[in-house]
């Protein structure tokens, strides 16, 4: 009986962790989709679907952030 309880607890824990990871990955995908829309629309800020995208550009890089957290940096190569 103890083994069965351990097994069920282990499986539920693994499923919960898997679901949390899937949610995080979907949020990252959504953020990148919104960033792509902002770039295509030539906007420096865009809020959509829970994402708050800001795009900063200087002579060496383009930095894309969501809620103040950097999600992508594109640097020019010489």
PyMOL Python script that loads the backbone (N, CA, C, O; Angstrom):
from pymol import cmd

cmd.read_pdbstr("""\
ATOM      1  N   UNK A   1       0.820  -1.196   0.000  1.00  0.00           N
ATOM      2  CA  UNK A   1       0.000   0.000   0.000  1.00  0.00           C
ATOM      3  C   UNK A   1       0.865   1.261   0.000  1.00  0.00           C
ATOM      4  O   UNK A   1       0.573   2.230  -0.700  1.00  0.00           O
ATOM      5  N   UNK A   2       1.941   1.230   0.804  1.00  0.00           N
ATOM      6  CA  UNK A   2       2.849   2.381   0.862  1.00  0.00           C
ATOM      7  C   UNK A   2       3.502   2.609  -0.490  1.00  0.00           C
ATOM      8  O   UNK A   2       3.685   3.751  -0.910  1.00  0.00           O
ATOM      9  N   UNK A   3       3.854   1.521  -1.176  1.00  0.00           N
ATOM     10  CA  UNK A   3       4.471   1.639  -2.492  1.00  0.00           C
ATOM     11  C   UNK A   3       3.504   2.275  -3.486  1.00  0.00           C
ATOM     12  O   UNK A   3       3.904   3.121  -4.285  1.00  0.00           O
ATOM     13  N   UNK A   4       2.248   1.878  -3.444  1.00  0.00           N
ATOM     14  CA  UNK A   4       1.239   2.441  -4.334  1.00  0.00           C
ATOM     15  C   UNK A   4       1.051   3.927  -4.060  1.00  0.00           C
ATOM     16  O   UNK A   4       0.929   4.714  -4.999  1.00  0.00           O
ATOM     17  N   UNK A   5       1.027   4.324  -2.799  1.00  0.00           N
ATOM     18  CA  UNK A   5       0.920   5.742  -2.441  1.00  0.00           C
ATOM     19  C   UNK A   5       2.120   6.526  -2.960  1.00  0.00           C
ATOM     20  O   UNK A   5       1.970   7.624  -3.497  1.00  0.00           O
ATOM     21  N   UNK A   6       3.314   5.951  -2.794  1.00  0.00           N
ATOM     22  CA  UNK A   6       4.529   6.597  -3.293  1.00  0.00           C
ATOM     23  C   UNK A   6       4.467   6.770  -4.805  1.00  0.00           C
ATOM     24  O   UNK A   6       4.802   7.834  -5.326  1.00  0.00           O
ATOM     25  N   UNK A   7       4.044   5.734  -5.501  1.00  0.00           N
ATOM     26  CA  UNK A   7       3.978   5.760  -6.956  1.00  0.00           C
ATOM     27  C   UNK A   7       2.981   6.814  -7.449  1.00  0.00           C
ATOM     28  O   UNK A   7       3.290   7.575  -8.367  1.00  0.00           O
ATOM     29  N   UNK A   8       1.808   6.860  -6.854  1.00  0.00           N
ATOM     30  CA  UNK A   8       0.801   7.847  -7.245  1.00  0.00           C
ATOM     31  C   UNK A   8       1.294   9.262  -6.966  1.00  0.00           C
ATOM     32  O   UNK A   8       1.122  10.154  -7.797  1.00  0.00           O
ATOM     33  N   UNK A   9       1.903   9.474  -5.806  1.00  0.00           N
ATOM     34  CA  UNK A   9       2.437  10.789  -5.456  1.00  0.00           C
ATOM     35  C   UNK A   9       3.524  11.197  -6.432  1.00  0.00           C
ATOM     36  O   UNK A   9       3.564  12.347  -6.872  1.00  0.00           O
ATOM     37  N   UNK A  10       4.401  10.275  -6.774  1.00  0.00           N
ATOM     38  CA  UNK A  10       5.478  10.552  -7.718  1.00  0.00           C
ATOM     39  C   UNK A  10       4.926  10.935  -9.091  1.00  0.00           C
ATOM     40  O   UNK A  10       5.394  11.901  -9.694  1.00  0.00           O
ATOM     41  N   UNK A  11       3.945  10.198  -9.586  1.00  0.00           N
ATOM     42  CA  UNK A  11       3.358  10.487 -10.893  1.00  0.00           C
ATOM     43  C   UNK A  11       2.635  11.835 -10.906  1.00  0.00           C
ATOM     44  O   UNK A  11       2.757  12.598 -11.865  1.00  0.00           O
ATOM     45  N   UNK A  12       1.889  12.126  -9.849  1.00  0.00           N
ATOM     46  CA  UNK A  12       1.195  13.412  -9.781  1.00  0.00           C
ATOM     47  C   UNK A  12       2.186  14.577  -9.727  1.00  0.00           C
ATOM     48  O   UNK A  12       1.963  15.620 -10.341  1.00  0.00           O
ATOM     49  N   UNK A  13       3.247  14.394  -9.007  1.00  0.00           N
ATOM     50  CA  UNK A  13       4.282  15.420  -8.925  1.00  0.00           C
ATOM     51  C   UNK A  13       4.929  15.646 -10.290  1.00  0.00           C
ATOM     52  O   UNK A  13       5.153  16.788 -10.693  1.00  0.00           O
ATOM     53  N   UNK A  14       5.224  14.575 -10.987  1.00  0.00           N
ATOM     54  CA  UNK A  14       5.826  14.684 -12.316  1.00  0.00           C
ATOM     55  C   UNK A  14       4.877  15.359 -13.288  1.00  0.00           C
ATOM     56  O   UNK A  14       5.307  16.182 -14.096  1.00  0.00           O
ATOM     57  N   UNK A  15       3.609  15.032 -13.229  1.00  0.00           N
ATOM     58  CA  UNK A  15       2.622  15.664 -14.109  1.00  0.00           C
ATOM     59  C   UNK A  15       2.482  17.162 -13.808  1.00  0.00           C
ATOM     60  O   UNK A  15       2.369  17.972 -14.727  1.00  0.00           O
ATOM     61  N   UNK A  16       2.490  17.522 -12.535  1.00  0.00           N
ATOM     62  CA  UNK A  16       2.395  18.926 -12.143  1.00  0.00           C
ATOM     63  C   UNK A  16       3.597  19.711 -12.642  1.00  0.00           C
ATOM     64  O   UNK A  16       3.445  20.808 -13.179  1.00  0.00           O
ATOM     65  N   UNK A  17       4.785  19.158 -12.469  1.00  0.00           N
ATOM     66  CA  UNK A  17       5.998  19.821 -12.950  1.00  0.00           C
ATOM     67  C   UNK A  17       5.989  19.971 -14.463  1.00  0.00           C
ATOM     68  O   UNK A  17       6.389  21.008 -14.992  1.00  0.00           O
ATOM     69  N   UNK A  18       5.538  18.943 -15.150  1.00  0.00           N
ATOM     70  CA  UNK A  18       5.462  18.983 -16.611  1.00  0.00           C
ATOM     71  C   UNK A  18       4.490  20.076 -17.067  1.00  0.00           C
ATOM     72  O   UNK A  18       4.769  20.809 -18.016  1.00  0.00           O
ATOM     73  N   UNK A  19       3.374  20.174 -16.397  1.00  0.00           N
ATOM     74  CA  UNK A  19       2.368  21.190 -16.755  1.00  0.00           C
ATOM     75  C   UNK A  19       2.901  22.599 -16.499  1.00  0.00           C
ATOM     76  O   UNK A  19       2.662  23.498 -17.306  1.00  0.00           O
ATOM     77  N   UNK A  20       3.611  22.808 -15.404  1.00  0.00           N
ATOM     78  CA  UNK A  20       4.185  24.115 -15.104  1.00  0.00           C
ATOM     79  C   UNK A  20       5.215  24.510 -16.157  1.00  0.00           C
ATOM     80  O   UNK A  20       5.268  25.667 -16.575  1.00  0.00           O
ATOM     81  N   UNK A  21       6.025  23.561 -16.580  1.00  0.00           N
ATOM     82  CA  UNK A  21       7.020  23.830 -17.614  1.00  0.00           C
ATOM     83  C   UNK A  21       6.338  24.180 -18.932  1.00  0.00           C
ATOM     84  O   UNK A  21       6.788  25.078 -19.644  1.00  0.00           O
ATOM     85  N   UNK A  22       5.269  23.483 -19.259  1.00  0.00           N
ATOM     86  CA  UNK A  22       4.523  23.754 -20.484  1.00  0.00           C
ATOM     87  C   UNK A  22       3.925  25.161 -20.461  1.00  0.00           C
ATOM     88  O   UNK A  22       3.949  25.859 -21.475  1.00  0.00           O
ATOM     89  N   UNK A  23       3.393  25.578 -19.322  1.00  0.00           N
ATOM     90  CA  UNK A  23       2.831  26.925 -19.184  1.00  0.00           C
ATOM     91  C   UNK A  23       3.918  27.975 -19.392  1.00  0.00           C
ATOM     92  O   UNK A  23       3.691  28.968 -20.084  1.00  0.00           O
ATOM     93  N   UNK A  24       5.093  27.769 -18.804  1.00  0.00           N
ATOM     94  CA  UNK A  24       6.202  28.715 -18.971  1.00  0.00           C
ATOM     95  C   UNK A  24       6.649  28.795 -20.423  1.00  0.00           C
ATOM     96  O   UNK A  24       6.909  29.887 -20.928  1.00  0.00           O
ATOM     97  N   UNK A  25       6.740  27.669 -21.094  1.00  0.00           N
ATOM     98  CA  UNK A  25       7.142  27.648 -22.491  1.00  0.00           C
ATOM     99  C   UNK A  25       6.108  28.361 -23.364  1.00  0.00           C
ATOM    100  O   UNK A  25       6.472  29.089 -24.287  1.00  0.00           O
ATOM    101  N   UNK A  26       4.828  28.157 -23.076  1.00  0.00           N
ATOM    102  CA  UNK A  26       3.783  28.842 -23.842  1.00  0.00           C
ATOM    103  C   UNK A  26       3.831  30.355 -23.629  1.00  0.00           C
ATOM    104  O   UNK A  26       3.582  31.116 -24.564  1.00  0.00           O
ATOM    105  N   UNK A  27       4.149  30.801 -22.404  1.00  0.00           N
ATOM    106  CA  UNK A  27       4.285  32.231 -22.141  1.00  0.00           C
ATOM    107  C   UNK A  27       5.468  32.809 -22.915  1.00  0.00           C
ATOM    108  O   UNK A  27       5.374  33.920 -23.438  1.00  0.00           O
ATOM    109  N   UNK A  28       6.568  32.082 -22.995  1.00  0.00           N
ATOM    110  CA  UNK A  28       7.722  32.549 -23.756  1.00  0.00           C
ATOM    111  C   UNK A  28       7.392  32.639 -25.242  1.00  0.00           C
ATOM    112  O   UNK A  28       7.779  33.600 -25.908  1.00  0.00           O
ATOM    113  N   UNK A  29       6.692  31.661 -25.755  1.00  0.00           N
ATOM    114  CA  UNK A  29       6.284  31.676 -27.163  1.00  0.00           C
ATOM    115  C   UNK A  29       5.382  32.871 -27.427  1.00  0.00           C
ATOM    116  O   UNK A  29       5.550  33.568 -28.428  1.00  0.00           O
ATOM    117  N   UNK A  30       4.431  33.113 -26.542  1.00  0.00           N
ATOM    118  CA  UNK A  30       3.518  34.249 -26.704  1.00  0.00           C
ATOM    119  C   UNK A  30       4.284  35.567 -26.677  1.00  0.00           C
ATOM    120  O   UNK A  30       3.996  36.462 -27.472  1.00  0.00           O
ATOM    121  N   UNK A  31       5.251  35.699 -25.781  1.00  0.00           N
ATOM    122  CA  UNK A  31       6.060  36.911 -25.704  1.00  0.00           C
ATOM    123  C   UNK A  31       6.822  37.139 -27.000  1.00  0.00           C
ATOM    124  O   UNK A  31       6.875  38.261 -27.503  1.00  0.00           O
ATOM    125  N   UNK A  32       7.413  36.080 -27.543  1.00  0.00           N
ATOM    126  CA  UNK A  32       8.155  36.215 -28.798  1.00  0.00           C
ATOM    127  C   UNK A  32       7.227  36.529 -29.966  1.00  0.00           C
ATOM    128  O   UNK A  32       7.619  37.257 -30.877  1.00  0.00           O
ATOM    129  N   UNK A  33       6.018  36.000 -29.961  1.00  0.00           N
ATOM    130  CA  UNK A  33       5.045  36.329 -31.006  1.00  0.00           C
ATOM    131  C   UNK A  33       4.661  37.808 -30.945  1.00  0.00           C
ATOM    132  O   UNK A  33       4.566  38.469 -31.980  1.00  0.00           O
ATOM    133  N   UNK A  34       4.443  38.322 -29.749  1.00  0.00           N
ATOM    134  CA  UNK A  34       4.102  39.735 -29.588  1.00  0.00           C
ATOM    135  C   UNK A  34       5.291  40.602 -29.997  1.00  0.00           C
ATOM    136  O   UNK A  34       5.106  41.647 -30.621  1.00  0.00           O
ATOM    137  N   UNK A  35       6.503  40.181 -29.655  1.00  0.00           N
ATOM    138  CA  UNK A  35       7.707  40.915 -30.060  1.00  0.00           C
ATOM    139  C   UNK A  35       7.816  40.966 -31.578  1.00  0.00           C
ATOM    140  O   UNK A  35       8.170  42.002 -32.141  1.00  0.00           O
ATOM    141  N   UNK A  36       7.517  39.869 -32.234  1.00  0.00           N
ATOM    142  CA  UNK A  36       7.550  39.842 -33.698  1.00  0.00           C
ATOM    143  C   UNK A  36       6.533  40.819 -34.273  1.00  0.00           C
ATOM    144  O   UNK A  36       6.826  41.519 -35.242  1.00  0.00           O
ATOM    145  N   UNK A  37       5.342  40.873 -33.688  1.00  0.00           N
ATOM    146  CA  UNK A  37       4.324  41.830 -34.141  1.00  0.00           C
ATOM    147  C   UNK A  37       4.812  43.264 -33.962  1.00  0.00           C
ATOM    148  O   UNK A  37       4.603  44.107 -34.834  1.00  0.00           O
ATOM    149  N   UNK A  38       5.459  43.541 -32.837  1.00  0.00           N
ATOM    150  CA  UNK A  38       5.968  44.885 -32.573  1.00  0.00           C
ATOM    151  C   UNK A  38       7.020  45.270 -33.601  1.00  0.00           C
ATOM    152  O   UNK A  38       7.008  46.387 -34.118  1.00  0.00           O
ATOM    153  N   UNK A  39       7.922  44.356 -33.895  1.00  0.00           N
ATOM    154  CA  UNK A  39       8.973  44.635 -34.874  1.00  0.00           C
ATOM    155  C   UNK A  39       8.381  44.868 -36.254  1.00  0.00           C
ATOM    156  O   UNK A  39       8.763  45.813 -36.945  1.00  0.00           O
ATOM    157  N   UNK A  40       7.453  44.013 -36.659  1.00  0.00           N
ATOM    158  CA  UNK A  40       6.829  44.158 -37.974  1.00  0.00           C
ATOM    159  C   UNK A  40       6.031  45.447 -38.082  1.00  0.00           C
ATOM    160  O   UNK A  40       5.899  46.004 -39.172  1.00  0.00           O
ATOM    161  N   UNK A  41       5.494  45.934 -36.953  1.00  0.00           N
ATOM    162  CA  UNK A  41       4.718  47.181 -36.947  1.00  0.00           C
ATOM    163  C   UNK A  41       5.598  48.394 -36.658  1.00  0.00           C
ATOM    164  O   UNK A  41       5.103  49.519 -36.583  1.00  0.00           O
ATOM    165  N   UNK A  42       6.891  48.169 -36.497  1.00  0.00           N
ATOM    166  CA  UNK A  42       7.865  49.216 -36.195  1.00  0.00           C
ATOM    167  C   UNK A  42       7.504  49.973 -34.918  1.00  0.00           C
ATOM    168  O   UNK A  42       7.603  51.199 -34.862  1.00  0.00           O
ATOM    169  N   UNK A  43       7.082  49.226 -33.891  1.00  0.00           N
ATOM    170  CA  UNK A  43       6.765  49.792 -32.591  1.00  0.00           C
ATOM    171  C   UNK A  43       7.897  49.490 -31.616  1.00  0.00           C
ATOM    172  O   UNK A  43       8.571  48.467 -31.741  1.00  0.00           O
ATOM    173  N   UNK A  44       8.103  50.371 -30.655  1.00  0.00           N
ATOM    174  CA  UNK A  44       9.101  50.110 -29.623  1.00  0.00           C
ATOM    175  C   UNK A  44       8.463  49.529 -28.368  1.00  0.00           C
ATOM    176  O   UNK A  44       9.165  48.993 -27.511  1.00  0.00           O
ATOM    177  N   UNK A  45       7.130  49.630 -28.248  1.00  0.00           N
ATOM    178  CA  UNK A  45       6.401  49.050 -27.121  1.00  0.00           C
ATOM    179  C   UNK A  45       5.090  48.467 -27.624  1.00  0.00           C
ATOM    180  O   UNK A  45       4.428  49.039 -28.489  1.00  0.00           O
ATOM    181  N   UNK A  46       4.731  47.322 -27.068  1.00  0.00           N
ATOM    182  CA  UNK A  46       3.460  46.701 -27.419  1.00  0.00           C
ATOM    183  C   UNK A  46       3.009  45.820 -26.263  1.00  0.00           C
ATOM    184  O   UNK A  46       3.755  44.962 -25.792  1.00  0.00           O
ATOM    185  N   UNK A  47       1.789  46.042 -25.816  1.00  0.00           N
ATOM    186  CA  UNK A  47       1.184  45.220 -24.760  1.00  0.00           C
ATOM    187  C   UNK A  47       0.026  44.449 -25.370  1.00  0.00           C
ATOM    188  O   UNK A  47      -0.901  45.030 -25.934  1.00  0.00           O
ATOM    189  N   UNK A  48       0.097  43.128 -25.245  1.00  0.00           N
ATOM    190  CA  UNK A  48      -0.923  42.287 -25.848  1.00  0.00           C
ATOM    191  C   UNK A  48      -0.882  40.909 -25.194  1.00  0.00           C
ATOM    192  O   UNK A  48       0.197  40.364 -24.960  1.00  0.00           O
ATOM    193  N   UNK A  49      -2.042  40.349 -24.900  1.00  0.00           N
ATOM    194  CA  UNK A  49      -2.152  38.983 -24.376  1.00  0.00           C
ATOM    195  C   UNK A  49      -1.281  38.736 -23.142  1.00  0.00           C
ATOM    196  O   UNK A  49      -0.704  37.659 -22.992  1.00  0.00           O
ATOM    197  N   UNK A  50      -1.189  39.719 -22.276  1.00  0.00           N
ATOM    198  CA  UNK A  50      -0.413  39.553 -21.049  1.00  0.00           C
ATOM    199  C   UNK A  50       1.066  39.826 -21.196  1.00  0.00           C
ATOM    200  O   UNK A  50       1.798  39.792 -20.206  1.00  0.00           O
ATOM    201  N   UNK A  51       1.525  40.096 -22.400  1.00  0.00           N
ATOM    202  CA  UNK A  51       2.931  40.426 -22.626  1.00  0.00           C
ATOM    203  C   UNK A  51       3.071  41.944 -22.722  1.00  0.00           C
ATOM    204  O   UNK A  51       2.223  42.620 -23.304  1.00  0.00           O
ATOM    205  N   UNK A  52       4.143  42.466 -22.148  1.00  0.00           N
ATOM    206  CA  UNK A  52       4.451  43.893 -22.232  1.00  0.00           C
ATOM    207  C   UNK A  52       5.852  43.988 -22.848  1.00  0.00           C
ATOM    208  O   UNK A  52       6.860  43.954 -22.142  1.00  0.00           O
ATOM    209  N   UNK A  53       5.890  44.104 -24.156  1.00  0.00           N
ATOM    210  CA  UNK A  53       7.135  44.046 -24.913  1.00  0.00           C
ATOM    211  C   UNK A  53       7.698  45.446 -25.110  1.00  0.00           C
ATOM    212  O   UNK A  53       6.979  46.377 -25.471  1.00  0.00           O
ATOM    213  N   UNK A  54       9.001  45.577 -24.865  1.00  0.00           N
ATOM    214  CA  UNK A  54       9.732  46.811 -25.161  1.00  0.00           C
ATOM    215  C   UNK A  54      10.943  46.436 -25.992  1.00  0.00           C
ATOM    216  O   UNK A  54      11.640  45.462 -25.704  1.00  0.00           O
ATOM    217  N   UNK A  55      11.182  47.227 -27.030  1.00  0.00           N
ATOM    218  CA  UNK A  55      12.302  46.975 -27.925  1.00  0.00           C
ATOM    219  C   UNK A  55      13.228  48.178 -27.882  1.00  0.00           C
ATOM    220  O   UNK A  55      12.822  49.306 -28.164  1.00  0.00           O
ATOM    221  N   UNK A  56      14.488  47.918 -27.522  1.00  0.00           N
ATOM    222  CA  UNK A  56      15.509  48.970 -27.491  1.00  0.00           C
ATOM    223  C   UNK A  56      16.557  48.633 -28.542  1.00  0.00           C
ATOM    224  O   UNK A  56      16.929  47.474 -28.724  1.00  0.00           O
ATOM    225  N   UNK A  57      17.016  49.658 -29.221  1.00  0.00           N
ATOM    226  CA  UNK A  57      18.008  49.435 -30.266  1.00  0.00           C
ATOM    227  C   UNK A  57      19.101  50.485 -30.152  1.00  0.00           C
ATOM    228  O   UNK A  57      18.828  51.672 -29.975  1.00  0.00           O
ATOM    229  N   UNK A  58      20.340  50.028 -30.256  1.00  0.00           N
ATOM    230  CA  UNK A  58      21.452  50.966 -30.348  1.00  0.00           C
ATOM    231  C   UNK A  58      22.322  50.532 -31.528  1.00  0.00           C
ATOM    232  O   UNK A  58      21.899  49.708 -32.339  1.00  0.00           O
ATOM    233  N   UNK A  59      23.507  51.068 -31.626  1.00  0.00           N
ATOM    234  CA  UNK A  59      24.336  50.792 -32.801  1.00  0.00           C
ATOM    235  C   UNK A  59      24.857  49.354 -32.843  1.00  0.00           C
ATOM    236  O   UNK A  59      25.285  48.886 -33.898  1.00  0.00           O
ATOM    237  N   UNK A  60      24.826  48.652 -31.716  1.00  0.00           N
ATOM    238  CA  UNK A  60      25.397  47.303 -31.696  1.00  0.00           C
ATOM    239  C   UNK A  60      24.389  46.190 -31.435  1.00  0.00           C
ATOM    240  O   UNK A  60      24.686  45.022 -31.687  1.00  0.00           O
ATOM    241  N   UNK A  61      23.205  46.527 -30.937  1.00  0.00           N
ATOM    242  CA  UNK A  61      22.288  45.446 -30.552  1.00  0.00           C
ATOM    243  C   UNK A  61      20.835  45.898 -30.553  1.00  0.00           C
ATOM    244  O   UNK A  61      20.523  47.086 -30.471  1.00  0.00           O
ATOM    245  N   UNK A  62      19.963  44.903 -30.649  1.00  0.00           N
ATOM    246  CA  UNK A  62      18.528  45.082 -30.436  1.00  0.00           C
ATOM    247  C   UNK A  62      18.184  44.229 -29.223  1.00  0.00           C
ATOM    248  O   UNK A  62      18.475  43.033 -29.194  1.00  0.00           O
ATOM    249  N   UNK A  63      17.563  44.849 -28.222  1.00  0.00           N
ATOM    250  CA  UNK A  63      17.228  44.142 -26.986  1.00  0.00           C
ATOM    251  C   UNK A  63      15.712  44.125 -26.838  1.00  0.00           C
ATOM    252  O   UNK A  63      15.065  45.171 -26.878  1.00  0.00           O
ATOM    253  N   UNK A  64      15.157  42.946 -26.670  1.00  0.00           N
ATOM    254  CA  UNK A  64      13.717  42.771 -26.517  1.00  0.00           C
ATOM    255  C   UNK A  64      13.455  42.292 -25.095  1.00  0.00           C
ATOM    256  O   UNK A  64      14.040  41.309 -24.641  1.00  0.00           O
ATOM    257  N   UNK A  65      12.563  43.002 -24.395  1.00  0.00           N
ATOM    258  CA  UNK A  65      12.241  42.618 -23.021  1.00  0.00           C
ATOM    259  C   UNK A  65      10.733  42.498 -22.843  1.00  0.00           C
ATOM    260  O   UNK A  65       9.951  43.129 -23.555  1.00  0.00           O
ATOM    261  N   UNK A  66      10.351  41.681 -21.887  1.00  0.00           N
ATOM    262  CA  UNK A  66       8.949  41.476 -21.531  1.00  0.00           C
ATOM    263  C   UNK A  66       8.838  41.681 -20.027  1.00  0.00           C
ATOM    264  O   UNK A  66       9.496  40.987 -19.252  1.00  0.00           O
ATOM    265  N   UNK A  67       8.006  42.633 -19.614  1.00  0.00           N
ATOM    266  CA  UNK A  67       7.858  42.991 -18.209  1.00  0.00           C
ATOM    267  C   UNK A  67       9.216  43.333 -17.581  1.00  0.00           C
ATOM    268  O   UNK A  67       9.466  43.006 -16.422  1.00  0.00           O
ATOM    269  N   UNK A  68      10.082  43.987 -18.345  1.00  0.00           N
ATOM    270  CA  UNK A  68      11.380  44.405 -17.843  1.00  0.00           C
ATOM    271  C   UNK A  68      12.450  43.333 -17.856  1.00  0.00           C
ATOM    272  O   UNK A  68      13.600  43.616 -17.520  1.00  0.00           O
ATOM    273  N   UNK A  69      12.108  42.110 -18.232  1.00  0.00           N
ATOM    274  CA  UNK A  69      13.071  41.007 -18.265  1.00  0.00           C
ATOM    275  C   UNK A  69      13.503  40.767 -19.713  1.00  0.00           C
ATOM    276  O   UNK A  69      12.670  40.574 -20.598  1.00  0.00           O
ATOM    277  N   UNK A  70      14.816  40.781 -19.938  1.00  0.00           N
ATOM    278  CA  UNK A  70      15.338  40.570 -21.282  1.00  0.00           C
ATOM    279  C   UNK A  70      15.001  39.150 -21.748  1.00  0.00           C
ATOM    280  O   UNK A  70      15.294  38.170 -21.063  1.00  0.00           O
ATOM    281  N   UNK A  71      14.376  39.064 -22.932  1.00  0.00           N
ATOM    282  CA  UNK A  71      14.038  37.749 -23.476  1.00  0.00           C
ATOM    283  C   UNK A  71      14.841  37.430 -24.725  1.00  0.00           C
ATOM    284  O   UNK A  71      14.971  36.265 -25.103  1.00  0.00           O
ATOM    285  N   UNK A  72      15.389  38.476 -25.377  1.00  0.00           N
ATOM    286  CA  UNK A  72      16.159  38.225 -26.591  1.00  0.00           C
ATOM    287  C   UNK A  72      17.088  39.406 -26.846  1.00  0.00           C
ATOM    288  O   UNK A  72      16.695  40.564 -26.707  1.00  0.00           O
ATOM    289  N   UNK A  73      18.322  39.094 -27.221  1.00  0.00           N
ATOM    290  CA  UNK A  73      19.303  40.128 -27.574  1.00  0.00           C
ATOM    291  C   UNK A  73      19.913  39.721 -28.917  1.00  0.00           C
ATOM    292  O   UNK A  73      20.437  38.617 -29.073  1.00  0.00           O
ATOM    293  N   UNK A  74      19.832  40.630 -29.869  1.00  0.00           N
ATOM    294  CA  UNK A  74      20.422  40.399 -31.189  1.00  0.00           C
ATOM    295  C   UNK A  74      21.565  41.383 -31.346  1.00  0.00           C
ATOM    296  O   UNK A  74      21.352  42.596 -31.336  1.00  0.00           O
ATOM    297  N   UNK A  75      22.783  40.863 -31.491  1.00  0.00           N
ATOM    298  CA  UNK A  75      23.963  41.720 -31.612  1.00  0.00           C
ATOM    299  C   UNK A  75      24.513  41.631 -33.018  1.00  0.00           C
ATOM    300  O   UNK A  75      24.559  40.561 -33.625  1.00  0.00           O
ATOM    301  N   UNK A  76      24.933  42.788 -33.525  1.00  0.00           N
ATOM    302  CA  UNK A  76      25.535  42.848 -34.846  1.00  0.00           C
ATOM    303  C   UNK A  76      26.947  42.294 -34.785  1.00  0.00           C
ATOM    304  O   UNK A  76      27.685  42.535 -33.829  1.00  0.00           O
ATOM    305  N   UNK A  77      27.311  41.553 -35.812  1.00  0.00           N
ATOM    306  CA  UNK A  77      28.671  41.022 -35.895  1.00  0.00           C
ATOM    307  C   UNK A  77      29.466  41.876 -36.875  1.00  0.00           C
ATOM    308  O   UNK A  77      28.951  42.320 -37.901  1.00  0.00           O
ATOM    309  N   UNK A  78      30.708  42.089 -36.540  1.00  0.00           N
ATOM    310  CA  UNK A  78      31.572  42.903 -37.419  1.00  0.00           C
ATOM    311  C   UNK A  78      32.330  42.038 -38.375  1.00  0.00           C
ATOM    312  O   UNK A  78      33.103  42.546 -39.187  1.00  0.00           O
TER     313      UNK A  78
END
""", "prot")
cmd.dss("prot")
cmd.show_as("cartoon", "prot")
cmd.util.cbc("prot")
cmd.orient("prot")
